[in-house]
Amino acid sequence: IPIVSLEKRIEEELEENPALEEEDLAENNFQHNPSYKKKIEDYQIEDKNESLKDYLEKQLIGLNLEKTCFFLVNYLINSLDENGFLTRDLYSISSDILTTDNKCVDENEIDDALRLLKSLEPTGVGSSGLKDCLLMQIEKLYPKNKNAYKVISKYYVDFSNKNFEKLIRVLNISEKTLKKIYTLIEGLNPIPSSGF
C-alpha cells in the first residue's frame, strides 16, 4: 500500500478498534520514527498507473524482432480495444496499414505478429473476445484440463447460460467435476486490460 494510503488505513483501523490504539502507542507510532519510515520506503512498490500499451511495449524490448514484425506487433497493440481484445479481422488491419502507412503486408505476416502479441502477458491479450481469451488462459495455465477447455470451446453458450445438467450429460462427468471446472473458469481473467 502506498505510504499515504497506509497511514490513512492505519488511522481508520485505530478509530474502529480501540485495542489497536493502545498497542500502537506502546510500539512507537511509525509516523514519528524516521528509521521505521525509511524501512517502509525501502520496500515500497511504486504506485504507477501503467497502461496496457506501455506494459506490452516493454515486453518487446530485447526480443530482437525484425523491423517489419516490430512494426506490426506495435500496430496490433494500438489496435486493441479497451478490454485488450483484437476484434478486427486481419484483412481489415492489412488494408488499414496499406492506407495509413503505405505498407503492403500480407495476412500471414500479421498472423505471425498476432501470435507474438498473444504470447505476451497478460495471458488473453490480443484474443478476439471473451471465449478466445478464456481458451488461451486454460491452454496456458491448465493445459492438462481437457474438460475445462472442451466446456468453453464446444459448450460456451451452455456454460454461459448455466445449463449444467446438459454439460454433465454430454461430457459424462460428475457434478463435483463440473463444480471444479466452474471454479477454475471463474478464476480466470475475463478482461486482459483490467488492472491497467
N, CA and C atoms as an extended XYZ file, in Angstrom:
588
Properties=species:S:1:pos:R:3:atomname:S:1:resname:S:1:resid:I:1 pbc="F F F"
N         0.864       -1.186        0.000 N   ILE     1
C         0.000        0.000        0.000 CA  ILE     1
C         0.897        1.232        0.000 C   ILE     1
N         0.623        2.227       -0.875 N   PRO     2
C         1.415        3.455       -0.837 CA  PRO     2
C         1.361        4.080        0.556 C   PRO     2
N         2.440        4.789        0.964 N   ILE     3
C         2.582        5.351        2.319 CA  ILE     3
C         1.362        6.153        2.743 C   ILE     3
N         0.897        7.063        1.857 N   VAL     4
C        -0.239        7.922        2.221 CA  VAL     4
C        -1.471        7.063        2.506 C   VAL     4
N        -1.713        6.093        1.649 N   SER     5
C        -2.863        5.203        1.855 CA  SER     5
C        -2.688        4.366        3.106 C   SER     5
N        -1.457        3.924        3.346 N   LEU     6
C        -1.182        3.108        4.532 CA  LEU     6
C        -1.465        3.896        5.804 C   LEU     6
N        -0.993        5.153        5.851 N   GLU     7
C        -1.229        5.992        7.029 CA  GLU     7
C        -2.722        6.196        7.254 C   GLU     7
N        -3.446        6.456        6.157 N   LYS     8
C        -4.899        6.667        6.254 CA  LYS     8
C        -5.589        5.391        6.742 C   LYS     8
N        -5.154        4.248        6.190 N   ARG     9
C        -5.746        2.963        6.567 CA  ARG     9
C        -5.510        2.682        8.049 C   ARG     9
N        -4.292        2.965        8.529 N   ILE    10
C        -3.981        2.741        9.949 CA  ILE    10
C        -4.864        3.614       10.828 C   ILE    10
N        -5.040        4.878       10.423 N   GLU    11
C        -5.906        5.781       11.199 CA  GLU    11
C        -7.335        5.253       11.268 C   GLU    11
N        -7.835        4.746       10.120 N   GLU    12
C        -9.199        4.196       10.097 CA  GLU    12
C        -9.314        2.980       11.023 C   GLU    12
N        -8.291        2.110       10.945 N   GLU    13
C        -8.293        0.915       11.797 CA  GLU    13
C        -8.263        1.290       13.276 C   GLU    13
N        -7.475        2.307       13.608 N   LEU    14
C        -7.368        2.749       15.003 CA  LEU    14
C        -8.695        3.304       15.502 C   LEU    14
N        -9.411        4.024       14.627 N   GLU    15
C       -10.712        4.580       15.015 CA  GLU    15
C       -11.720        3.465       15.262 C   GLU    15
N       -11.659        2.421       14.419 N   GLU    16
C       -12.624        1.325       14.526 CA  GLU    16
C       -12.309        0.376       15.681 C   GLU    16
N       -11.034        0.240       16.029 N   ASN    17
C       -10.637       -0.745       17.027 CA  ASN    17
C        -9.743       -0.100       18.090 C   ASN    17
N       -10.308        0.322       19.217 N   PRO    18
C        -9.535        0.988       20.265 CA  PRO    18
C        -8.409        0.131       20.833 C   PRO    18
N        -8.534       -1.176       20.796 N   ALA    19
C        -7.479       -2.055       21.322 CA  ALA    19
C        -6.194       -1.893       20.511 C   ALA    19
N        -6.333       -1.664       19.239 N   LEU    20
C        -5.163       -1.446       18.389 CA  LEU    20
C        -4.414       -0.184       18.803 C   LEU    20
N        -5.177        0.825       19.178 N   GLU    21
C        -4.578        2.109       19.524 CA  GLU    21
C        -3.599        1.956       20.689 C   GLU    21
N        -3.982        1.204       21.691 N   GLU    22
C        -3.114        1.011       22.849 CA  GLU    22
C        -1.822        0.322       22.437 C   GLU    22
N        -1.924       -0.736       21.607 N   GLU    23
C        -0.740       -1.448       21.146 CA  GLU    23
C         0.148       -0.540       20.306 C   GLU    23
N        -0.484        0.255       19.473 N   ASP    24
C         0.252        1.154       18.576 CA  ASP    24
C         1.034        2.191       19.368 C   ASP    24
N         0.402        2.749       20.391 N   LEU    25
C         1.077        3.760       21.221 CA  LEU    25
C         2.260        3.140       21.959 C   LEU    25
N         2.089        1.920       22.390 N   ALA    26
C         3.162        1.239       23.125 CA  ALA    26
C         4.347        0.937       22.210 C   ALA    26
N         4.091        0.750       20.895 N   GLU    27
C         5.165        0.362       19.983 CA  GLU    27
C         5.843        1.540       19.285 C   GLU    27
N         5.488        2.756       19.615 N   ASN    28
C         6.095        3.925       18.977 CA  ASN    28
C         5.533        4.103       17.564 C   ASN    28
N         4.675        5.025       17.394 N   ASN    29
C         3.997        5.260       16.117 CA  ASN    29
C         5.009        5.493       15.005 C   ASN    29
N         4.857        4.752       13.888 N   PHE    30
C         5.860        4.809       12.819 CA  PHE    30
C         5.969        6.184       12.181 C   PHE    30
N         4.921        6.999       12.277 N   GLN    31
C         4.973        8.332       11.664 CA  GLN    31
C         6.047        9.198       12.326 C   GLN    31
N         6.334        8.932       13.592 N   HIS    32
C         7.297        9.743       14.318 CA  HIS    32
C         8.645        9.034       14.457 C   HIS    32
N         8.787        7.900       13.817 N   ASN    33
C        10.027        7.141       13.893 CA  ASN    33
C        10.661        7.099       12.495 C   ASN    33
N        11.620        7.988       12.205 N   PRO    34
C        12.192        8.086       10.863 CA  PRO    34
C        12.836        6.800       10.359 C   PRO    34
N        13.484        6.033       11.234 N   SER    35
C        14.154        4.815       10.769 CA  SER    35
C        13.119        3.782       10.308 C   SER    35
N        11.973        3.712       11.021 N   TYR    36
C        10.921        2.776       10.630 CA  TYR    36
C        10.299        3.214        9.312 C   TYR    36
N        10.100        4.525        9.170 N   LYS    37
C         9.515        5.057        7.945 CA  LYS    37
C        10.436        4.766        6.763 C   LYS    37
N        11.743        4.888        6.985 N   LYS    38
C        12.712        4.622        5.925 CA  LYS    38
C        12.635        3.154        5.492 C   LYS    38
N        12.485        2.252        6.461 N   LYS    39
C        12.389        0.837        6.126 CA  LYS    39
C        11.189        0.576        5.221 C   LYS    39
N        10.077        1.202        5.522 N   ILE    40
C         8.884        1.036        4.691 CA  ILE    40
C         9.157        1.545        3.282 C   ILE    40
N         9.789        2.720        3.180 N   GLU    41
C        10.066        3.305        1.870 CA  GLU    41
C        11.036        2.447        1.065 C   GLU    41
N        11.955        1.748        1.743 N   ASP    42
C        12.895        0.878        1.041 CA  ASP    42
C        12.162       -0.239        0.294 C   ASP    42
N        11.073       -0.705        0.884 N   TYR    43
C        10.342       -1.814        0.284 CA  TYR    43
C         9.063       -1.374       -0.418 C   TYR    43
N         8.878       -0.106       -0.532 N   GLN    44
C         7.676        0.447       -1.148 CA  GLN    44
C         7.650        0.135       -2.641 C   GLN    44
N         6.557       -0.379       -3.121 N   ILE    45
C         6.385       -0.586       -4.555 CA  ILE    45
C         5.752        0.678       -5.109 C   ILE    45
N         6.362        1.184       -6.184 N   GLU    46
C         5.841        2.431       -6.740 CA  GLU    46
C         4.434        2.225       -7.249 C   GLU    46
N         3.597        3.211       -7.015 N   ASP    47
C         2.210        3.173       -7.450 CA  ASP    47
C         2.132        3.860       -8.809 C   ASP    47
N         2.310        3.073       -9.876 N   LYS    48
C         2.287        3.646      -11.226 CA  LYS    48
C         0.984        3.295      -11.904 C   LYS    48
N         0.503        4.222      -12.668 N   ASN    49
C        -0.674        3.948      -13.481 CA  ASN    49
C        -0.203        3.623      -14.892 C   ASN    49
N         0.370        2.426      -15.050 N   GLU    50
C         0.909        1.995      -16.332 CA  GLU    50
C        -0.226        1.505      -17.222 C   GLU    50
N        -0.186        1.892      -18.484 N   SER    51
C        -1.220        1.445      -19.415 CA  SER    51
C        -0.848        0.056      -19.938 C   SER    51
N        -1.849       -0.638      -20.440 N   LEU    52
C        -1.621       -1.954      -21.031 CA  LEU    52
C        -0.654       -1.813      -22.203 C   LEU    52
N        -0.839       -0.770      -22.980 N   LYS    53
C         0.022       -0.496      -24.140 CA  LYS    53
C         1.487       -0.394      -23.700 C   LYS    53
N         1.763        0.399      -22.664 N   ASP    54
C         3.131        0.554      -22.163 CA  ASP    54
C         3.694       -0.780      -21.682 C   ASP    54
N         2.872       -1.535      -20.972 N   TYR    55
C         3.288       -2.821      -20.425 CA  TYR    55
C         3.665       -3.801      -21.541 C   TYR    55
N         2.870       -3.820      -22.595 N   LEU    56
C         3.137       -4.717      -23.723 CA  LEU    56
C         4.385       -4.275      -24.486 C   LEU    56
N         4.512       -2.980      -24.693 N   GLU    57
C         5.675       -2.456      -25.425 CA  GLU    57
C         6.982       -2.741      -24.679 C   GLU    57
N         6.940       -2.682      -23.344 N   LYS    58
C         8.138       -3.003      -22.546 CA  LYS    58
C         8.574       -4.448      -22.766 C   LYS    58
N         7.604       -5.329      -22.963 N   GLN    59
C         7.924       -6.744      -23.159 CA  GLN    59
C         8.595       -6.999      -24.513 C   GLN    59
N         8.394       -6.072      -25.459 N   LEU    60
C         9.005       -6.227      -26.783 CA  LEU    60
C        10.492       -5.906      -26.763 C   LEU    60
N        10.898       -5.104      -25.777 N   ILE    61
C        12.310       -4.714      -25.680 CA  ILE    61
C        13.150       -5.966      -25.424 C   ILE    61
N        14.172       -6.115      -26.198 N   GLY    62
C        15.063       -7.255      -26.022 CA  GLY    62
C        14.634       -8.519      -26.746 C   GLY    62
N        13.513       -8.485      -27.462 N   LEU    63
C        13.085       -9.678      -28.200 CA  LEU    63
C        13.807       -9.805      -29.535 C   LEU    63
N        14.543       -8.760      -29.927 N   ASN    64
C        15.329       -8.770      -31.164 CA  ASN    64
C        14.460       -9.087      -32.381 C   ASN    64
N        13.372       -8.342      -32.522 N   LEU    65
C        12.450       -8.555      -33.630 CA  LEU    65
C        12.936       -7.817      -34.867 C   LEU    65
N        12.646       -8.376      -36.021 N   GLU    66
C        12.971       -7.655      -37.246 CA  GLU    66
C        12.008       -6.471      -37.390 C   GLU    66
N        12.420       -5.507      -38.176 N   LYS    67
C        11.735       -4.214      -38.248 CA  LYS    67
C        10.237       -4.347      -38.582 C   LYS    67
N         9.906       -5.158      -39.582 N   THR    68
C         8.504       -5.304      -40.001 CA  THR    68
C         7.665       -5.936      -38.891 C   THR    68
N         8.202       -6.978      -38.275 N   CYS    69
C         7.481       -7.661      -37.196 CA  CYS    69
C         7.247       -6.713      -36.025 C   CYS    69
N         8.281       -5.965      -35.664 N   PHE    70
C         8.162       -4.998      -34.563 CA  PHE    70
C         7.075       -3.968      -34.875 C   PHE    70
N         7.069       -3.468      -36.116 N   PHE    71
C         6.051       -2.502      -36.548 CA  PHE    71
C         4.651       -3.103      -36.427 C   PHE    71
N         4.497       -4.346      -36.905 N   LEU    72
C         3.181       -4.987      -36.903 CA  LEU    72
C         2.668       -5.267      -35.494 C   LEU    72
N         3.551       -5.743      -34.621 N   VAL    73
C         3.125       -6.012      -33.240 CA  VAL    73
C         2.696       -4.710      -32.580 C   VAL    73
N         3.470       -3.640      -32.792 N   ASN    74
C         3.087       -2.333      -32.248 CA  ASN    74
C         1.768       -1.852      -32.822 C   ASN    74
N         1.562       -2.094      -34.104 N   TYR    75
C         0.304       -1.702      -34.749 CA  TYR    75
C        -0.870       -2.451      -34.108 C   TYR    75
N        -0.670       -3.736      -33.860 N   LEU    76
C        -1.722       -4.550      -33.224 CA  LEU    76
C        -1.987       -4.086      -31.796 C   LEU    76
N        -0.924       -3.747      -31.075 N   ILE    77
C        -1.088       -3.245      -29.703 CA  ILE    77
C        -1.962       -1.993      -29.714 C   ILE    77
N        -1.714       -1.120      -30.693 N   ASN    78
C        -2.508        0.110      -30.807 CA  ASN    78
C        -3.920       -0.134      -31.327 C   ASN    78
N        -4.166       -1.340      -31.853 N   SER    79
C        -5.493       -1.683      -32.372 CA  SER    79
C        -6.365       -2.398      -31.347 C   SER    79
N        -5.802       -2.697      -30.169 N   LEU    80
C        -6.571       -3.393      -29.130 CA  LEU    80
C        -7.704       -2.501      -28.626 C   LEU    80
N        -8.833       -3.111      -28.279 N   ASP    81
C        -9.930       -2.328      -27.698 CA  ASP    81
C        -9.672       -2.107      -26.206 C   ASP    81
N       -10.616       -1.469      -25.526 N   GLU    82
C       -10.416       -1.113      -24.112 CA  GLU    82
C       -10.291       -2.329      -23.196 C   GLU    82
N       -10.708       -3.512      -23.669 N   ASN    83
C       -10.590       -4.737      -22.871 CA  ASN    83
C        -9.284       -5.489      -23.114 C   ASN    83
N        -8.545       -5.079      -24.147 N   GLY    84
C        -7.320       -5.795      -24.507 CA  GLY    84
C        -7.559       -6.831      -25.586 C   GLY    84
N        -8.743       -6.777      -26.235 N   PHE    85
C        -9.086       -7.710      -27.310 CA  PHE    85
C        -8.771       -7.090      -28.666 C   PHE    85
N        -8.506       -7.949      -29.646 N   LEU    86
C        -8.329       -7.510      -31.026 CA  LEU    86
C        -9.537       -8.019      -31.793 C   LEU    86
N       -10.518       -7.155      -31.963 N   THR    87
C       -11.802       -7.580      -32.513 CA  THR    87
C       -11.885       -7.432      -34.034 C   THR    87
N       -10.852       -6.845      -34.636 N   ARG    88
C       -10.860       -6.651      -36.089 CA  ARG    88
C       -10.187       -7.830      -36.776 C   ARG    88
N       -10.632       -8.133      -38.009 N   ASP    89
C       -10.024       -9.244      -38.740 CA  ASP    89
C        -8.723       -8.794      -39.406 C   ASP    89
N        -7.888       -9.767      -39.764 N   LEU    90
C        -6.560       -9.479      -40.296 CA  LEU    90
C        -6.617       -8.755      -41.640 C   LEU    90
N        -7.634       -9.047      -42.439 N   TYR    91
C        -7.757       -8.387      -43.743 CA  TYR    91
C        -7.963       -6.881      -43.577 C   TYR    91
N        -8.855       -6.479      -42.666 N   SER    92
C        -9.110       -5.045      -42.471 CA  SER    92
C        -7.886       -4.349      -41.867 C   SER    92
N        -7.135       -5.056      -41.018 N   ILE    93
C        -5.902       -4.486      -40.457 CA  ILE    93
C        -4.879       -4.287      -41.576 C   ILE    93
N        -4.766       -5.289      -42.457 N   SER    94
C        -3.856       -5.202      -43.600 CA  SER    94
C        -4.220       -4.019      -44.497 C   SER    94
N        -5.504       -3.831      -44.746 N   SER    95
C        -5.986       -2.710      -45.574 CA  SER    95
C        -5.669       -1.368      -44.913 C   SER    95
N        -5.873       -1.288      -43.596 N   ASP    96
C        -5.579       -0.049      -42.859 CA  ASP    96
C        -4.101        0.311      -42.931 C   ASP    96
N        -3.246       -0.701      -42.795 N   ILE    97
C        -1.798       -0.451      -42.848 CA  ILE    97
C        -1.416        0.077      -44.227 C   ILE    97
N        -2.010       -0.489      -45.261 N   LEU    98
C        -1.743       -0.032      -46.620 CA  LEU    98
C        -2.201        1.411      -46.797 C   LEU    98
N        -3.379        1.722      -46.275 N   THR    99
C        -3.946        3.066      -46.418 CA  THR    99
C        -3.188        4.103      -45.588 C   THR    99
N        -2.960        3.809      -44.321 N   THR   100
C        -2.371        4.818      -43.430 CA  THR   100
C        -0.848        4.892      -43.492 C   THR   100
N        -0.184        3.736      -43.679 N   ASP   101
C         1.278        3.730      -43.652 CA  ASP   101
C         1.909        3.415      -45.007 C   ASP   101
N         1.070        3.192      -46.020 N   ASN   102
C         1.528        2.881      -47.372 CA  ASN   102
C         2.473        1.674      -47.381 C   ASN   102
N         2.150        0.672      -46.540 N   LYS   103
C         2.946       -0.558      -46.463 CA  LYS   103
C         2.067       -1.726      -46.852 C   LYS   103
N         2.599       -2.551      -47.720 N   CYS   104
C         1.855       -3.733      -48.152 CA  CYS   104
C         2.334       -4.930      -47.335 C   CYS   104
N         1.488       -5.412      -46.450 N   VAL   105
C         1.815       -6.597      -45.645 CA  VAL   105
C         0.722       -7.629      -45.845 C   VAL   105
N         1.131       -8.884      -45.941 N   ASP   106
C         0.097       -9.913      -46.133 CA  ASP   106
C        -0.417      -10.403      -44.785 C   ASP   106
N        -1.518      -11.115      -44.856 N   GLU   107
C        -2.191      -11.571      -43.634 CA  GLU   107
C        -1.335      -12.552      -42.830 C   GLU   107
N        -0.462      -13.305      -43.504 N   ASN   108
C         0.417      -14.249      -42.792 CA  ASN   108
C         1.390      -13.511      -41.883 C   ASN   108
N         1.920      -12.382      -42.367 N   GLU   109
C         2.831      -11.588      -41.538 CA  GLU   109
C         2.100      -11.030      -40.318 C   GLU   109
N         0.865      -10.581      -40.549 N   ILE   110
C         0.061      -10.046      -39.439 CA  ILE   110
C        -0.287      -11.171      -38.466 C   ILE   110
N        -0.566      -12.347      -39.013 N   ASP   111
C        -0.889      -13.500      -38.164 CA  ASP   111
C         0.301      -13.877      -37.277 C   ASP   111
N         1.515      -13.823      -37.835 N   ASP   112
C         2.726      -14.096      -37.046 CA  ASP   112
C         2.881      -13.068      -35.930 C   ASP   112
N         2.632      -11.796      -36.279 N   ALA   113
C         2.731      -10.719      -35.280 CA  ALA   113
C         1.671      -10.904      -34.195 C   ALA   113
N         0.492      -11.354      -34.593 N   LEU   114
C        -0.592      -11.586      -33.626 CA  LEU   114
C        -0.235      -12.729      -32.681 C   LEU   114
N         0.376      -13.784      -33.227 N   ARG   115
C         0.815      -14.905      -32.376 CA  ARG   115
C         1.817      -14.416      -31.332 C   ARG   115
N         2.716      -13.540      -31.752 N   LEU   116
C         3.704      -12.981      -30.832 CA  LEU   116
C         3.020      -12.140      -29.759 C   LEU   116
N         2.072      -11.301      -30.180 N   LEU   117
C         1.314      -10.478      -29.228 CA  LEU   117
C         0.602      -11.358      -28.206 C   LEU   117
N         0.002      -12.434      -28.676 N   LYS   118
C        -0.741      -13.338      -27.780 CA  LYS   118
C         0.177      -14.081      -26.808 C   LYS   118
N         1.468      -14.135      -27.121 N   SER   119
C         2.405      -14.820      -26.225 CA  SER   119
C         2.838      -13.921      -25.067 C   SER   119
N         2.508      -12.630      -25.146 N   LEU   120
C         2.882      -11.681      -24.100 CA  LEU   120
C         1.933      -11.784      -22.912 C   LEU   120
N         2.333      -11.167      -21.815 N   GLU   121
C         1.483      -11.097      -20.624 CA  GLU   121
C         0.687       -9.802      -20.666 C   GLU   121
N        -0.507       -9.721      -20.149 N   PRO   122
C        -1.286      -10.778      -19.500 CA  PRO   122
C        -1.846      -11.774      -20.518 C   PRO   122
N        -1.951      -13.021      -20.101 N   THR   123
C        -2.487      -14.056      -20.970 CA  THR   123
C        -3.920      -13.699      -21.348 C   THR   123
N        -4.182      -13.765      -22.628 N   GLY   124
C        -5.523      -13.413      -23.138 CA  GLY   124
C        -5.499      -12.139      -23.950 C   GLY   124
N        -4.408      -11.367      -23.846 N   VAL   125
C        -4.319      -10.128      -24.617 CA  VAL   125
C        -4.218      -10.483      -26.102 C   VAL   125
N        -4.920       -9.717      -26.926 N   GLY   126
C        -4.917       -9.964      -28.363 CA  GLY   126
C        -5.936      -10.985      -28.814 C   GLY   126
N        -6.678      -11.558      -27.867 N   SER   127
C        -7.708      -12.529      -28.240 CA  SER   127
C        -8.867      -11.806      -28.917 C   SER   127
N        -9.686      -12.570      -29.628 N   SER   128
C       -10.765      -11.959      -30.402 CA  SER   128
C       -11.996      -11.620      -29.563 C   SER   128
N       -12.057      -12.136      -28.354 N   GLY   129
C       -13.191      -11.876      -27.467 CA  GLY   129
C       -13.070      -12.714      -26.208 C   GLY   129
N       -14.120      -12.712      -25.408 N   LEU   130
C       -14.105      -13.401      -24.113 CA  LEU   130
C       -13.840      -14.900      -24.243 C   LEU   130
N       -14.534      -15.552      -25.162 N   LYS   131
C       -14.369      -17.001      -25.325 CA  LYS   131
C       -12.922      -17.340      -25.670 C   LYS   131
N       -12.363      -16.645      -26.637 N   ASP   132
C       -10.983      -16.860      -27.059 CA  ASP   132
C       -10.014      -16.567      -25.913 C   ASP   132
N       -10.298      -15.529      -25.146 N   CYS   133
C        -9.472      -15.135      -24.005 CA  CYS   133
C        -9.430      -16.249      -22.959 C   CYS   133
N       -10.581      -16.812      -22.637 N   LEU   134
C       -10.655      -17.899      -21.655 CA  LEU   134
C        -9.922      -19.140      -22.149 C   LEU   134
N       -10.096      -19.448      -23.450 N   LEU   135
C        -9.418      -20.616      -24.020 CA  LEU   135
C        -7.897      -20.461      -23.959 C   LEU   135
N        -7.416      -19.260      -24.258 N   MET   136
C        -5.971      -19.006      -24.198 CA  MET   136
C        -5.438      -19.233      -22.792 C   MET   136
N        -6.189      -18.774      -21.791 N   GLN   137
C        -5.738      -18.921      -20.407 CA  GLN   137
C        -5.766      -20.380      -19.955 C   GLN   137
N        -6.820      -21.107      -20.331 N   ILE   138
C        -6.902      -22.525      -19.959 CA  ILE   138
C        -5.748      -23.287      -20.603 C   ILE   138
N        -5.487      -22.988      -21.885 N   GLU   139
C        -4.417      -23.664      -22.620 CA  GLU   139
C        -3.053      -23.420      -21.976 C   GLU   139
N        -2.829      -22.195      -21.524 N   LYS   140
C        -1.522      -21.853      -20.950 CA  LYS   140
C        -1.402      -22.264      -19.482 C   LYS   140
N        -2.445      -21.997      -18.688 N   LEU   141
C        -2.364      -22.219      -17.247 CA  LEU   141
C        -2.770      -23.630      -16.814 C   LEU   141
N        -3.696      -24.243      -17.556 N   TYR   142
C        -4.207      -25.576      -17.186 CA  TYR   142
C        -4.225      -26.492      -18.410 C   TYR   142
N        -3.064      -26.731      -19.033 N   PRO   143
C        -3.031      -27.494      -20.287 CA  PRO   143
C        -3.557      -28.924      -20.168 C   PRO   143
N        -3.520      -29.492      -18.968 N   LYS   144
C        -3.973      -30.880      -18.791 CA  LYS   144
C        -5.473      -30.987      -18.556 C   LYS   144
N        -6.126      -29.862      -18.301 N   ASN   145
C        -7.562      -29.906      -18.016 CA  ASN   145
C        -8.363      -29.834      -19.317 C   ASN   145
N        -8.482      -30.982      -19.968 N   LYS   146
C        -9.163      -31.072      -21.273 CA  LYS   146
C       -10.651      -30.760      -21.151 C   LYS   146
N       -11.265      -31.134      -20.025 N   ASN   147
C       -12.697      -30.883      -19.860 CA  ASN   147
C       -13.003      -29.388      -19.778 C   ASN   147
N       -12.162      -28.639      -19.064 N   ALA   148
C       -12.378      -27.192      -18.967 CA  ALA   148
C       -12.269      -26.566      -20.348 C   ALA   148
N       -11.283      -27.011      -21.123 N   TYR   149
C       -11.103      -26.490      -22.486 CA  TYR   149
C       -12.323      -26.829      -23.340 C   TYR   149
N       -12.805      -28.066      -23.211 N   LYS   150
C       -13.947      -28.515      -24.009 CA  LYS   150
C       -15.219      -27.747      -23.641 C   LYS   150
N       -15.399      -27.470      -22.350 N   VAL   151
C       -16.582      -26.722      -21.896 CA  VAL   151
C       -16.653      -25.372      -22.602 C   VAL   151
N       -15.517      -24.664      -22.677 N   ILE   152
C       -15.516      -23.336      -23.300 CA  ILE   152
C       -15.507      -23.434      -24.820 C   ILE   152
N       -14.716      -24.342      -25.387 N   SER   153
C       -14.605      -24.411      -26.844 CA  SER   153
C       -15.872      -24.937      -27.510 C   SER   153
N       -16.519      -25.935      -26.902 N   LYS   154
C       -17.680      -26.560      -27.562 CA  LYS   154
C       -19.025      -26.207      -26.933 C   LYS   154
N       -19.014      -25.885      -25.648 N   TYR   155
C       -20.290      -25.666      -24.948 CA  TYR   155
C       -20.322      -24.316      -24.242 C   TYR   155
N       -19.734      -23.324      -24.869 N   TYR   156
C       -19.622      -21.988      -24.271 CA  TYR   156
C       -20.989      -21.389      -23.941 C   TYR   156
N       -21.932      -21.511      -24.881 N   VAL   157
C       -23.274      -20.938      -24.672 CA  VAL   157
C       -23.974      -21.652      -23.525 C   VAL   157
N       -23.873      -22.971      -23.488 N   ASP   158
C       -24.490      -23.734      -22.395 CA  ASP   158
C       -23.870      -23.356      -21.053 C   ASP   158
N       -22.543      -23.198      -21.044 N   PHE   159
C       -21.853      -22.811      -19.811 CA  PHE   159
C       -22.292      -21.414      -19.379 C   PHE   159
N       -22.343      -20.485      -20.331 N   SER   160
C       -22.754      -19.102      -20.028 CA  SER   160
C       -24.179      -19.040      -19.503 C   SER   160
N       -25.029      -19.916      -20.037 N   ASN   161
C       -26.434      -19.952      -19.608 CA  ASN   161
C       -26.658      -20.857      -18.401 C   ASN   161
N       -25.552      -21.369      -17.848 N   LYS   162
C       -25.589      -22.244      -16.667 CA  LYS   162
C       -26.464      -23.483      -16.868 C   LYS   162
N       -26.371      -24.036      -18.071 N   ASN   163
C       -27.094      -25.260      -18.383 CA  ASN   163
C       -26.229      -26.452      -17.948 C   ASN   163
N       -26.081      -26.571      -16.632 N   PHE   164
C       -25.147      -27.534      -16.061 CA  PHE   164
C       -25.575      -28.989      -16.267 C   PHE   164
N       -26.891      -29.244      -16.268 N   GLU   165
C       -27.351      -30.625      -16.471 CA  GLU   165
C       -26.905      -31.145      -17.825 C   GLU   165
N       -27.007      -30.293      -18.839 N   LYS   166
C       -26.579      -30.703      -20.185 CA  LYS   166
C       -25.075      -30.969      -20.203 C   LYS   166
N       -24.298      -30.105      -19.564 N   LEU   167
C       -22.847      -30.278      -19.546 CA  LEU   167
C       -22.451      -31.584      -18.868 C   LEU   167
N       -23.104      -31.893      -17.756 N   ILE   168
C       -22.826      -33.149      -17.040 CA  ILE   168
C       -23.126      -34.332      -17.952 C   ILE   168
N       -24.228      -34.223      -18.694 N   ARG   169
C       -24.663      -35.317      -19.572 CA  ARG   169
C       -23.723      -35.488      -20.775 C   ARG   169
N       -23.476      -34.388      -21.518 N   VAL   170
C       -22.687      -34.507      -22.760 CA  VAL   170
C       -21.202      -34.780      -22.490 C   VAL   170
N       -20.684      -34.295      -21.382 N   LEU   171
C       -19.279      -34.530      -21.063 CA  LEU   171
C       -19.076      -35.813      -20.259 C   LEU   171
N       -20.193      -36.370      -19.790 N   ASN   172
C       -20.167      -37.588      -18.981 CA  ASN   172
C       -19.252      -37.412      -17.760 C   ASN   172
N       -19.543      -36.339      -16.999 N   ILE   173
C       -18.758      -36.032      -15.798 CA  ILE   173
C       -19.706      -35.895      -14.607 C   ILE   173
N       -19.129      -35.920      -13.423 N   SER   174
C       -19.946      -35.773      -12.219 CA  SER   174
C       -20.185      -34.299      -11.920 C   SER   174
N       -21.139      -34.056      -11.050 N   GLU   175
C       -21.436      -32.687      -10.628 CA  GLU   175
C       -20.223      -32.069       -9.926 C   GLU   175
N       -19.517      -32.899       -9.163 N   LYS   176
C       -18.332      -32.446       -8.443 CA  LYS   176
C       -17.246      -31.977       -9.419 C   LYS   176
N       -17.045      -32.740      -10.497 N   THR   177
C       -16.054      -32.371      -11.518 CA  THR   177
C       -16.451      -31.073      -12.196 C   THR   177
N       -17.745      -30.929      -12.486 N   LEU   178
C       -18.216      -29.696      -13.121 CA  LEU   178
C       -18.013      -28.499      -12.200 C   LEU   178
N       -18.230      -28.690      -10.901 N   LYS   179
C       -18.002      -27.597       -9.943 CA  LYS   179
C       -16.543      -27.156       -9.965 C   LYS   179
N       -15.621      -28.128      -10.068 N   LYS   180
C       -14.196      -27.802      -10.138 CA  LYS   180
C       -13.879      -27.011      -11.412 C   LYS   180
N       -14.480      -27.444      -12.513 N   ILE   181
C       -14.279      -26.743      -13.790 CA  ILE   181
C       -14.827      -25.325      -13.688 C   ILE   181
N       -16.009      -25.197      -13.103 N   TYR   182
C       -16.638      -23.878      -12.946 CA  TYR   182
C       -15.745      -22.953      -12.108 C   TYR   182
N       -15.211      -23.476      -11.007 N   THR   183
C       -14.330      -22.693      -10.134 CA  THR   183
C       -13.073      -22.270      -10.881 C   THR   183
N       -12.521      -23.189      -11.659 N   LEU   184
C       -11.324      -22.889      -12.447 CA  LEU   184
C       -11.600      -21.753      -13.436 C   LEU   184
N       -12.693      -21.870      -14.183 N   ILE   185
C       -13.031      -20.861      -15.197 CA  ILE   185
C       -13.372      -19.529      -14.537 C   ILE   185
N       -14.059      -19.594      -13.419 N   GLU   186
C       -14.429      -18.387      -12.689 CA  GLU   186
C       -13.183      -17.623      -12.209 C   GLU   186
N       -12.095      -18.343      -11.974 N   GLY   187
C       -10.854      -17.732      -11.504 CA  GLY   187
C       -10.009      -17.105      -12.610 C   GLY   187
N       -10.412      -17.297      -13.867 N   LEU   188
C        -9.659      -16.716      -14.984 CA  LEU   188
C        -9.969      -15.233      -15.110 C   LEU   188
N        -9.114      -14.528      -15.824 N   ASN   189
C        -9.287      -13.090      -16.024 CA  ASN   189
C       -10.058      -12.826      -17.320 C   ASN   189
N       -11.314      -12.374      -17.231 N   PRO   190
C       -12.109      -12.177      -18.437 CA  PRO   190
C       -11.718      -10.920      -19.228 C   PRO   190
N       -10.994      -10.003      -18.595 N   ILE   191
C       -10.615       -8.755      -19.270 CA  ILE   191
C        -9.109       -8.553      -19.110 C   ILE   191
N        -8.341       -8.830      -20.161 N   PRO   192
C        -6.873       -8.695      -20.057 CA  PRO   192
C        -6.390       -7.311      -19.636 C   PRO   192
N        -7.163       -6.271      -19.943 N   SER   193
C        -6.729       -4.908      -19.612 CA  SER   193
C        -7.011       -4.519      -18.169 C   SER   193
N        -7.709       -5.374      -17.412 N   SER   194
C        -8.042       -4.997      -16.038 CA  SER   194
C        -6.767       -4.872      -15.218 C   SER   194
N        -6.729       -3.851      -14.384 N   GLY   195
C        -5.546       -3.584      -13.568 CA  GLY   195
C        -4.585       -2.600      -14.207 C   GLY   195
N        -4.880       -2.186      -15.445 N   PHE   196
C        -4.031       -1.206      -16.120 CA  PHE   196
C        -4.777        0.105      -16.252 C   PHE   196
